[in-house]
Amino acid sequence: DQIEWGTLKIDWSDARFVVAADGLSVVVHNVTREDGEGYFSCEIRTEYATDRAYIRLDVVELPEIANTSTSLTIFTTTVITCSATGVPTPTITWLLGGEELAEVEE
């Protein structure tokens, strides 16, 4: 009886990918966004049958706020902006004094 791991895009000579000693799992060190662009396959074989399953690896990036400071001048109108990065794209919610600000149509 045998279990084999494969993937459609991974170079198995890359030391970041390690099949566990028992063969039941794959450890991926230092995951990159590109690692989530393919499917892993797990193939099992016995003397009587073979089966294969495909496993998609979804890679996410933690959200991060790109800018955090704005200077204001008293008695003027200003626009405060917030930009964020992440996968999936983060939702931005504005709060003032702990209360969520309502969106207004322009």
Residue pairs with C-beta under 8 A, 6 or more apart in sequence:
1 44
1 45
1 46
2 44
2 45
2 46
3 23
3 24
3 42
3 43
3 44
3 45
4 42
4 43
4 44
4 45
5 19
5 23
5 26
5 40
5 41
5 42
5 43
6 40
6 41
6 43
7 38
7 39
7 40
7 41
8 38
8 39
8 41
9 34
9 37
9 38
10 17
10 35
10 38
10 40
15 29
16 28
16 29
16 30
17 26
17 27
17 28
17 29
18 26
18 27
18 29
19 25
19 26
19 27
20 26
20 27
26 40
28 35
28 57
31 59
32 59
33 59
33 61
33 87
35 57
35 59
36 56
36 57
36 58
36 59
38 57
39 54
39 55
39 56
39 57
40 54
40 55
40 56
40 57
41 52
41 53
41 54
41 55
42 52
42 53
42 55
43 50
43 51
43 52
44 50
44 51
44 52
59 87
60 86
60 87
60 88
61 85
61 86
61 87
62 86
63 84
63 85
63 86
63 90
64 84
64 85
64 86
65 82
65 83
65 84
66 83
66 84
66 85
67 81
67 82
67 83
70 78
70 80
70 81
72 78
82 92
82 94
84 90
84 92
93 100
94 100
94 101
95 101
